[in-house]
Amino acid sequence: MKRTKRSTVSLESGDFVHETRCFRHLKNMQKTRNYLISPVNFFSSVTASFRPRLVPALVLAGGLLSGLTSMAQVTPGTTSSGASPSSGATAPASGNTGLPANINPNSLPPAVRQQIQRAGGQAPGTNVNTGRTNAQTTNNGVGQDARTVDGIQQGANTPADTNGVQTQKDQIENGYEAARIRERNEIRRKLFGSALFSDPAMATTFQPNMSMATPRNYIVGPGDQLNIQLYGYSEADFTQKVSPEGYVYFRQSTGIGPVFISGLSIEQAKARIVSRLSSKFVGLKASSYGPQNTFLEVSLGSIRSIRVTVTGDAVRPGTYSLSSLSTVMNAIYQAGGPSELGSFRRVQLIRNNRVAATLDLYDYLLNGTQRNDLRLQDNDNIRFEPYIERVEIQGTVKRNNIFEMLPNESLDRLLFYAGGFAANAYKGRVKVQRLTDRERKVIDVTPTEFKTFEMQDGDLVTVEQLLDRFENQVTIEGAVFRPGQYSLDDNKTLKQLIASAENLKGDAFTGRVTIIRTREDLAIENITVNLANILTGADPDVALQREDQIIIPSRFDLAEQANVTVQGEVNKPAEMPFMANMTLDDALVRAGGLKESAAASQVEVVRRKKDVDPKSASAAVADVFRFNVNRDLTIANDQNRFVLEPYDQIIIRRSPNYLVQTYANVEGEVIQPGSYAILRKDQKISDMVQLAGGLTPQAYVEGATLVRQVRLSPDEISRQRQSIQELSDTDRKSVVQVQAPSAERPESIGINLKRIMDRPGSSEDILIQEGDILRIPKLLETVRIDGEVLLPNTVKYRPGQTFQDYIANAGGFTERSQRKRAFIVYANGSVDRTRRFMFFNVYPRVEPGSEVVVPRKTSNPLTPQQLLSTTAGTISSLLSVIGLVIALSATVNR
């Protein structure tokens, strides 16, 4: 007992694991001491060496134990005031292992893990949330299912700890409860009629009509306000509420006093009031004194509330306060209708301890009748009995639900409840799955048995669909006027089917017609017939079968599409379909006629040959026919009437002496700048200057430029892009800026206009092309310095200044300047570069309007440290080579 109590206390304080480890450690030390440490001096030396490490270890162990003790969460058990001291040991909470988060349960001894598992109800390390509240305990502080395990008092009803830990039993119970809730909800969803009472939109439908006329059979009770009006010879208003004792009082000096009317209908209450008031008002009844001359009217004013109790298998059973005009259906809706166990067919209205009426809700749901929907009275009881029999029907019916059946109701009645068969239902056989005393069984019910087959509780009725196939369908496709699906009953043979399809088209190929037939084993069979022989009677007609598919091909489907091509100098070059008797002029008319540039005397027709000798090396593969076509393409001028054949190609070439007028522009310092026609094929730059009236005095001929639109073919663009890619992939010391190639771009051509004007027609005087622009600027007086200089800018041109002078005007070179690659772009677009003579740079001459460009080095210059390291390495290599040479020489001399 002492050991058990000690273990319990250690487990509750969270130190049991560490205590066990300390015991094992001390035991091992004891064994080591007995076997190894016999001499006293050896023991002293070991203790002296162990002491410096022992103190920090003890301090660390003490801190760890105190931390674990503060982290442990243990809920003490509830004890009564009269409990004995032995029962004062606190029990751990159900489901709590009592271990800190940093302790791995798998590293504990097996006995400790088993003890913690029994104490917590689950495996160590698990933590499952739960919503359970603390269970109640008995007087001795332990739950009803309390038990003692290894001296620790446990119970299934012990309070849950503050961490929300849940036992495995609680998990099973919660999962079972959730499954039951899902099952109940699924049953209610399928149950026919449940949706009516659970739909919030139907709330106003099941409310009594408060503005209706007073029902004659309404039972008067305490709290009802009666409008009692006396009119005629005598008039009086006796409107009042029925007292709690069931009386109405007639004052106003009538002397009648109270009249008891509780429990009477409106008609009975009126008769009793008239009987009592007739003693005072004799005109209410015909008598010897004369005929009736006073009348009494009784109606309801404000109505009272009644209390109705709903019991049994209802969704929300209980007592409800309803209007006294409410009926049984109003109370049923307030209670949510029958539950998953309640009956729709037998809802009892119990009044005065006897069954006053029994309602069948299916009458209201299916027929709309409200039989036995009586008006409620105070203290009525509506009781829902358990359902009698339930049958589920599924498949191709209008309502797939669970229906409640009365005893001896048949399958025909179930089909009525389900709304009957759907349009695609198979009505020849209905399958019923029935529960027997031992197992299930399947029953096939035919239509003749629908009215006599009685349903049983738990039956599952399945109505299948029709087969997805046609029993009398045949299909015809291809060269007929009305392809599609036809009935086999009216088209039993192939000739009848073709006649129903409005006969064959003109392009129908009747030599081979295909019938695709599906056999009884669902294998596909191909049947080929000669339709031409069948139509002429040479072959017998073919009888068709269900699902036959007849395909009548077209002649055009069996031949290659023939065409004629017209290309060249026509308005609408095209490839047109070939037509019989099409002539050369017909094709030219369809191509839009000849252009003005067409050479009408050189029209060619290229025709392929079909009988080429494959063994001949020089065999002709095509024939060429040449014609002189008149531009007037009328029939009167169609002298040749050359008939075309399929795949002929007509080529209309361009006239060799036809040229479109072209222009070139002159801009800048000329007398008449503008656009001028190119009059001759050999027209040059000097001719353009003369056409423009000559140069002005301000013209700077050295800066004249010719701008020309350069048009590149796709192949040239592809080659330029490849060259740019190679340049970008090559590791070079200088940067190359290359413009992306385009199909058409303007380029400046450097010309020497001064030499051209001095010697017109010389080699400098180049030919003018369409779209050229000759630009002659004014006298330029500036020079642009750009590139790798300290301050790129534009300065005034001064005669006599050199290249270095202009560089000095821009601040001079930088450390990254490539001086030997500097160049000048002159005003006329020409370029001159820096040349090298021995160790000196020879810079080009600077002209007005030019641009000085200094490139930039791409590689970083060497630092002094790098230069010194490189020099040292080179010298070391040279010394090694010299030493090797000397050694080899000495060896040779020996």
SVG drawing of the C-alpha trace seen along z (x, -y; Angstrom):
<svg xmlns="http://www.w3.org/2000/svg" viewBox="-103 -82 183 99">
<polyline fill="none" stroke="black" stroke-width="0.4" points="0.0,0.0 2.8,-2.4 4.5,-1.7 1.2,-2.2 0.6,-5.5 4.2,-6.6 3.7,-5.8 0.5,-7.6 2.0,-10.8 4.9,-10.6 2.5,-10.2 0.4,-13.1 3.4,-15.4 4.6,-14.6 8.0,-13.3 7.4,-9.6 9.5,-9.1 12.4,-11.0 12.3,-9.2 12.4,-5.9 15.4,-6.9 17.2,-8.1 16.6,-4.8 18.0,-2.9 21.0,-5.2 21.8,-4.7 21.4,-1.0 23.9,-0.9 26.3,-3.0 26.0,-0.6 26.9,2.4 29.8,0.5 31.0,-0.3 30.8,3.3 32.7,4.7 35.2,2.1 35.8,-0.1 37.2,2.0 40.2,0.0 39.5,-3.2 42.1,-5.2 40.6,-4.4 37.1,-5.3 38.5,-8.7 40.1,-9.5 37.0,-8.6 34.8,-10.7 37.2,-13.6 37.1,-13.5 33.3,-13.0 32.6,-15.9 33.1,-18.8 30.6,-17.3 28.2,-16.1 27.3,-19.6 26.2,-21.1 24.3,-17.9 22.4,-18.0 21.6,-21.7 20.3,-21.0 18.2,-18.0 16.7,-20.1 15.7,-22.8 14.2,-20.3 12.2,-18.6 10.8,-21.9 9.9,-22.9 8.1,-19.6 6.3,-19.9 4.9,-23.3 4.0,-22.2 2.0,-19.1 -1.7,-19.6 -3.5,-17.3 -7.1,-17.8 -7.6,-16.5 -10.6,-14.2 -13.6,-15.5 -13.9,-14.1 -16.6,-14.4 -16.0,-16.0 -16.2,-12.6 -13.7,-10.8 -10.9,-8.8 -7.3,-10.0 -6.5,-7.1 -9.0,-8.3 -7.5,-11.8 -5.1,-11.0 -6.2,-12.9 -7.0,-10.9 -6.0,-12.1 -8.7,-13.5 -10.1,-11.1 -8.3,-11.3 -5.4,-13.4 -1.9,-11.7 -0.4,-14.3 2.8,-14.6 4.3,-17.8 4.4,-18.5 8.2,-18.0 8.1,-14.4 7.9,-11.7 5.5,-9.0 7.2,-6.3 10.4,-6.7 8.8,-5.7 9.0,-2.2 6.3,0.2 4.8,0.5 4.5,-3.3 3.0,-3.6 0.4,-1.0 -0.4,-2.7 -0.8,-6.1 -2.9,-4.5 -5.3,-2.9 -5.5,-6.1 -6.2,-8.3 -8.4,-5.9 -6.4,-6.4 -2.9,-5.9 -0.2,-8.4 0.3,-11.4 -3.3,-11.6 -5.4,-14.7 -9.0,-14.7 -11.3,-17.6 -14.7,-17.0 -17.7,-19.0 -18.8,-17.0 -19.4,-18.7 -18.2,-17.5 -20.0,-14.4 -21.7,-14.3 -20.0,-12.4 -21.4,-10.4 -21.1,-11.2 -17.7,-9.5 -16.3,-11.7 -16.1,-8.9 -18.4,-8.3 -20.8,-5.5 -18.5,-3.5 -15.5,-4.1 -12.8,-1.4 -9.3,-1.2 -6.3,-0.5 -2.9,0.0 -4.2,-1.9 -5.5,-4.9 -9.2,-5.5 -10.7,-6.0 -14.2,-6.4 -16.0,-6.8 -17.9,-9.8 -14.9,-11.7 -14.8,-15.3 -13.1,-16.2 -9.9,-18.2 -9.5,-21.8 -7.7,-20.9 -10.8,-19.3 -9.2,-15.8 -11.7,-13.2 -11.6,-9.5 -11.8,-6.8 -15.2,-5.8 -16.5,-9.3 -15.2,-9.4 -17.1,-6.2 -20.3,-7.5 -20.0,-10.8 -19.4,-9.2 -22.3,-6.8 -24.6,-9.7 -23.5,-11.6 -24.2,-8.6 -27.6,-8.3 -28.4,-11.9 -27.3,-11.6 -29.4,-8.5 -32.5,-10.3 -32.0,-13.3 -31.6,-11.0 -34.8,-9.2 -36.7,-12.5 -35.4,-13.7 -36.7,-10.7 -40.0,-10.4 -42.9,-11.6 -44.6,-14.6 -41.7,-15.7 -40.7,-18.6 -44.2,-20.1 -43.8,-20.6 -40.1,-21.5 -40.4,-24.3 -40.4,-27.7 -42.2,-29.2 -45.3,-27.2 -45.6,-28.8 -48.4,-31.2 -50.3,-28.4 -51.0,-26.6 -52.3,-29.7 -56.0,-30.0 -58.1,-32.6 -58.8,-35.2 -61.2,-37.3 -63.5,-34.4 -67.2,-34.5 -68.2,-33.0 -68.6,-29.2 -72.0,-28.0 -70.4,-25.0 -67.9,-27.1 -67.8,-26.1 -67.8,-29.1 -65.4,-29.1 -64.0,-31.5 -62.2,-34.4 -64.3,-34.7 -65.7,-38.1 -69.4,-37.8 -71.0,-40.6 -74.6,-40.3 -76.8,-42.8 -80.5,-43.3 -82.3,-45.2 -85.9,-45.8 -88.6,-47.1 -86.1,-47.1 -82.4,-47.8 -79.5,-47.0 -75.8,-46.1 -74.7,-43.3 -71.2,-42.8 -68.9,-41.2 -66.4,-38.5 -67.3,-35.2 -66.2,-35.0 -63.7,-32.4 -66.6,-30.5 -68.4,-30.4 -71.1,-33.1 -72.3,-36.2 -74.1,-38.9 -77.0,-41.0 -77.2,-44.2 -78.9,-47.4 -81.8,-46.7 -82.8,-43.6 -83.0,-41.5 -81.8,-38.4 -78.4,-37.9 -75.8,-35.5 -76.3,-32.9 -74.0,-29.9 -72.9,-29.3 -69.4,-27.7 -69.2,-24.5 -72.1,-25.5 -71.9,-26.2 -72.7,-29.6 -76.2,-28.4 -76.9,-26.8 -75.6,-29.9 -77.8,-32.1 -80.9,-29.9 -80.2,-30.0 -79.7,-33.8 -82.9,-34.3 -84.7,-32.0 -83.5,-34.0 -84.0,-37.4 -87.5,-36.6 -88.8,-37.0 -87.8,-40.6 -88.1,-41.3 -91.4,-39.7 -90.8,-40.6 -88.1,-38.1 -90.7,-35.3 -94.1,-35.3 -96.8,-35.0 -100.3,-36.0 -99.1,-39.5 -98.2,-39.7 -95.7,-38.5 -91.9,-38.7 -90.6,-42.2 -87.2,-42.1 -84.2,-40.1 -81.0,-39.0 -77.6,-38.4 -74.7,-36.7 -71.2,-36.7 -67.5,-36.4 -65.4,-39.4 -61.9,-38.7 -61.3,-35.0 -59.5,-33.2 -56.3,-31.1 -56.4,-27.4 -53.7,-25.0 -53.2,-21.9 -50.7,-19.1 -48.9,-17.2 -47.5,-13.9 -46.0,-10.8 -43.5,-10.6 -43.6,-14.3 -40.6,-16.4 -41.3,-18.9 -43.8,-17.4 -45.1,-19.7 -47.9,-22.0 -48.8,-24.9 -51.0,-28.0 -53.2,-28.3 -56.1,-30.3 -59.5,-28.8 -60.1,-28.8 -57.2,-26.5 -57.7,-23.0 -55.7,-19.8 -53.5,-20.6 -52.5,-24.0 -51.2,-22.1 -49.5,-19.4 -47.5,-22.1 -46.6,-23.9 -45.2,-20.6 -43.1,-20.0 -45.1,-17.0 -44.3,-13.4 -40.8,-12.5 -38.8,-9.7 -40.8,-7.2 -44.2,-9.0 -47.1,-7.9 -48.6,-10.0 -51.6,-7.7 -53.0,-7.6 -52.8,-10.9 -55.2,-10.8 -57.2,-13.7 -57.9,-12.8 -60.6,-14.8 -62.0,-14.1 -59.9,-10.9 -61.3,-9.3 -60.3,-9.4 -62.4,-12.0 -61.0,-11.7 -58.2,-10.0 -56.5,-11.9 -54.8,-10.4 -52.3,-13.1 -52.0,-11.4 -55.6,-12.6 -54.4,-16.1 -51.0,-15.6 -52.3,-13.6 -56.0,-14.5 -56.2,-17.9 -59.1,-16.8 -59.2,-17.7 -61.2,-14.9 -61.5,-14.9 -59.6,-18.1 -61.7,-19.2 -61.5,-22.5 -59.4,-22.2 -60.7,-22.8 -58.9,-23.6 -56.9,-20.7 -57.1,-18.6 -54.3,-16.1 -52.9,-15.2 -51.0,-12.0 -48.6,-10.6 -48.4,-6.8 -45.4,-5.0 -45.6,-4.3 -47.3,-1.1 -45.4,0.0 -42.9,-1.9 -42.0,-1.0 -39.3,-2.8 -39.8,-3.2 -37.0,-4.3 -36.3,-4.4 -38.3,-5.9 -41.3,-7.1 -42.4,-10.6 -41.8,-10.5 -38.8,-8.7 -39.7,-8.6 -40.4,-6.4 -44.2,-5.9 -46.2,-4.7 -48.6,-1.9 -51.7,-0.7 -52.2,3.0 -53.4,4.9 -52.5,2.0 -51.2,3.2 -48.4,2.2 -50.9,0.4 -51.7,-1.9 -48.0,-2.5 -47.6,-3.5 -50.5,-6.0 -48.7,-7.5 -45.5,-7.7 -47.4,-9.7 -47.3,-6.8 -44.6,-5.7 -42.4,-8.2 -42.4,-8.4 -39.3,-6.3 -40.2,-3.6 -40.3,0.1 -43.8,1.1 -43.5,4.8 -41.9,5.8 -41.3,4.2 -38.6,5.6 -39.4,5.8 -36.6,6.5 -38.2,8.0 -36.9,8.8 -37.5,12.4 -36.9,13.8 -33.4,14.9 -32.3,12.9 -33.4,10.8 -35.2,11.9 -36.2,10.4 -39.8,10.6 -40.7,9.8 -44.2,8.3 -45.9,8.2 -48.7,5.6 -51.4,8.2 -50.3,8.6 -50.1,4.8 -53.6,4.7 -53.2,7.9 -49.6,7.8 -49.6,6.6 -46.7,4.6 -44.8,5.3 -42.7,3.2 -39.2,2.7 -39.9,3.4 -37.7,1.7 -39.5,1.3 -37.3,0.5 -38.7,-0.6 -36.2,-0.3 -35.8,-2.3 -36.6,-1.3 -33.8,0.2 -31.7,-2.4 -32.5,-1.0 -35.2,-1.1 -37.3,1.9 -38.2,0.8 -35.6,-1.8 -33.6,-1.8 -31.3,-4.6 -30.4,-5.8 -27.5,-8.1 -25.8,-9.5 -27.0,-10.6 -30.8,-10.6 -33.0,-13.7 -34.2,-13.0 -31.6,-11.0 -32.5,-10.1 -34.3,-7.5 -37.3,-5.6 -39.7,-3.0 -39.1,0.6 -42.8,1.3 -43.4,-0.8 -40.1,-0.2 -39.4,3.5 -37.2,3.6 -34.4,1.5 -36.5,0.2 -39.3,-0.9 -36.8,-2.8 -35.3,-4.6 -38.8,-5.6 -39.6,-7.0 -36.4,-9.0 -37.6,-10.8 -35.4,-8.6 -31.8,-8.9 -29.9,-12.1 -28.3,-12.4 -24.8,-11.9 -25.7,-8.6 -23.2,-5.8 -25.5,-2.7 -22.8,-0.2 -21.9,0.5 -24.2,-0.3 -23.3,0.7 -25.7,2.0 -24.3,2.0 -26.2,4.6 -26.2,5.3 -26.7,9.0 -28.5,10.4 -25.1,11.1 -24.3,7.3 -21.6,8.1 -21.4,5.6 -21.8,7.0 -21.1,5.3 -23.3,6.2 -22.6,4.9 -25.3,4.9 -25.5,3.6 -28.3,1.1 -28.5,0.6 -29.3,4.2 -31.9,4.1 -33.6,1.0 -33.7,2.7 -35.0,6.0 -31.9,8.0 -31.2,8.7 -33.9,9.4 -34.8,6.7 -33.1,6.8 -35.2,7.3 -34.1,4.9 -33.8,5.7 -33.9,3.6 -31.0,1.1 -29.9,1.5 -27.8,-1.5 -27.8,-2.0 -25.1,-4.2 -25.4,-5.3 -22.1,-7.0 -21.9,-10.0 -19.8,-10.0 -18.1,-13.1 -17.0,-11.4 -15.2,-8.8 -13.4,-11.3 -10.6,-13.8 -11.8,-17.4 -10.7,-18.9 -9.8,-22.5 -8.3,-25.1 -5.7,-27.7 -5.3,-31.2 -2.3,-33.2 -0.3,-36.2 -1.5,-39.5 -5.2,-39.1 -7.4,-41.1 -8.4,-38.1 -5.9,-35.2 -7.7,-32.2 -8.1,-28.4 -11.6,-27.6 -13.4,-24.3 -13.3,-22.7 -16.5,-22.7 -17.2,-20.8 -16.8,-22.8 -15.0,-25.6 -12.8,-27.5 -9.7,-29.7 -11.7,-32.9 -14.3,-31.6 -11.5,-31.1 -10.1,-34.6 -13.6,-36.1 -14.0,-34.4 -10.5,-35.6 -11.7,-39.2 -10.1,-39.9 -6.6,-40.9 -4.7,-43.7 -3.3,-46.6 0.2,-45.2 -0.7,-41.8 1.0,-40.5 -2.1,-39.3 0.0,-37.7 1.9,-35.4 -0.9,-33.6 0.2,-30.0 -1.8,-27.0 0.3,-24.3 -1.3,-20.8 -0.1,-17.8 0.6,-14.6 -0.9,-11.3 1.0,-8.9 4.6,-9.7 7.2,-6.9 8.8,-6.2 11.8,-4.6 12.7,-7.6 15.2,-10.1 14.0,-12.9 10.2,-12.2 8.0,-15.3 5.8,-15.6 3.7,-18.6 2.5,-20.3 2.4,-24.1 -0.1,-25.9 0.5,-29.5 -2.3,-31.9 -2.7,-35.5 -5.8,-36.5 -7.8,-39.5 -8.5,-41.8 -12.1,-41.8 -13.2,-38.5 -16.6,-38.3 -17.9,-35.2 -17.5,-36.9 -13.8,-37.2 -13.4,-33.7 -11.9,-32.3 -9.8,-29.5 -12.4,-28.2 -9.6,-26.3 -11.4,-23.9 -9.8,-23.4 -9.2,-20.1 -9.0,-19.4 -5.8,-20.7 -4.9,-23.1 -2.8,-26.1 -3.2,-29.4 -0.3,-31.8 -0.6,-35.5 2.8,-37.1 3.7,-40.8 4.4,-42.9 8.2,-43.5 7.8,-47.2 5.2,-48.1 6.5,-50.2 4.7,-52.1 5.7,-55.7 8.1,-56.1 9.3,-59.2 12.2,-60.4 12.4,-63.4 14.9,-66.2 15.0,-68.0 17.0,-70.8 19.1,-73.5 17.9,-73.4 15.9,-76.0 12.7,-73.9 12.6,-70.9 9.9,-68.3 9.1,-65.0 10.2,-64.4 9.4,-61.7 12.2,-59.3 12.1,-59.9 14.8,-57.5 16.2,-54.2 19.7,-55.8 18.7,-58.9 21.3,-59.9 21.8,-62.2 23.1,-65.1 19.9,-64.9 17.8,-65.2 19.7,-68.3 19.2,-69.9 15.5,-69.1 15.3,-70.8 16.8,-74.0 20.3,-73.6 21.9,-74.3 21.4,-77.3 24.3,-79.4 23.8,-78.0 24.0,-74.4 26.6,-72.2 27.4,-69.7 29.9,-67.8 26.9,-66.8 24.5,-65.7 22.9,-62.3 20.9,-59.8 18.2,-58.0 17.0,-54.7 14.4,-52.3 16.1,-48.9 13.8,-46.0 15.0,-42.6 13.6,-39.2 12.7,-36.7 15.8,-34.7 18.0,-37.8 16.3,-38.7 16.9,-35.1 20.6,-35.3 21.0,-38.7 19.4,-37.4 21.7,-34.4 24.7,-36.6 23.5,-38.8 23.0,-35.7 26.6,-34.6 27.9,-38.0 26.0,-38.0 27.2,-34.5 30.9,-35.4 33.0,-36.6 34.5,-39.8 36.4,-42.6 34.3,-45.4 30.5,-45.9 28.8,-45.6 25.4,-47.4 23.5,-45.8 20.1,-47.0 17.4,-44.3 16.7,-43.4 13.4,-44.4 11.8,-43.8 11.9,-47.4 13.9,-50.2 15.5,-53.5 19.3,-53.6 21.6,-56.5 24.1,-56.2 27.2,-58.3 27.8,-60.3 30.2,-63.0 27.9,-65.5 30.8,-67.9 32.5,-65.4 29.2,-64.5 28.4,-68.1 31.9,-68.7 31.9,-65.5 28.3,-64.6 27.9,-61.0 31.1,-59.8 31.4,-56.8 30.4,-58.9 27.1,-59.8 24.9,-56.8 21.5,-55.9 18.3,-57.0 15.7,-54.4 12.0,-54.7 11.5,-56.3 15.0,-57.8 15.4,-61.0 18.3,-63.3 18.9,-65.6 21.2,-68.6 21.6,-70.4 22.7,-73.9 26.2,-74.7 26.9,-72.9 29.0,-74.6 29.0,-72.1 30.7,-68.8 29.1,-66.2 31.4,-64.3 29.8,-61.1 30.7,-57.8 33.2,-57.1 34.3,-60.7 34.0,-62.6 31.3,-65.0 29.6,-64.1 28.4,-67.4 28.2,-69.4 30.8,-72.1 31.4,-74.6 33.5,-73.6 36.8,-75.5 39.0,-75.0 42.5,-73.7 41.4,-71.9 42.4,-68.2 40.7,-65.1 42.4,-65.4 41.3,-69.1 37.6,-68.1 38.2,-65.2 39.7,-67.8 36.5,-70.0 34.5,-67.0 36.8,-66.5 39.1,-63.9 39.1,-60.2 38.0,-58.0 39.7,-54.9 37.4,-52.7 37.8,-54.5 39.0,-52.5 41.1,-55.1 42.4,-53.0 38.8,-52.2 37.4,-55.7 35.7,-56.8 33.9,-59.7 30.5,-59.8 30.4,-62.5 27.4,-64.6 26.9,-62.6 26.7,-59.3 30.2,-58.1 32.5,-56.8 36.2,-57.0 38.1,-55.1 41.3,-55.6 44.4,-53.9 47.4,-52.5 51.0,-53.4 53.6,-51.5 52.8,-52.7 50.8,-55.7 47.1,-56.4 46.4,-58.3 43.0,-59.9 40.7,-60.9 40.0,-64.4 37.1,-66.3 34.6,-68.0 31.6,-70.3 28.5,-68.4 30.5,-65.2 30.1,-63.1 33.1,-61.8 32.4,-58.4 34.6,-56.8 33.8,-53.1 33.9,-51.7 36.0,-48.7 33.9,-45.8 36.7,-44.2 37.7,-45.7 41.3,-47.1 43.8,-45.3 44.4,-46.6 48.1,-47.1 47.8,-44.0 46.5,-41.9 49.2,-43.3 51.9,-42.5 50.6,-39.0 50.4,-38.4 54.0,-39.7 55.3,-37.6 53.7,-34.5 55.1,-35.1 58.6,-35.6 58.3,-32.4 57.3,-30.4 60.3,-31.9 62.7,-31.0 61.3,-27.4 61.8,-27.1 65.3,-28.5 66.2,-26.1 64.9,-23.2 66.9,-24.1 70.1,-24.4 69.5,-21.0 69.0,-19.4 72.2,-21.1 74.2,-19.8 72.8,-16.3 73.7,-16.4 77.3,-17.6 77.8,-14.7"/>
</svg>
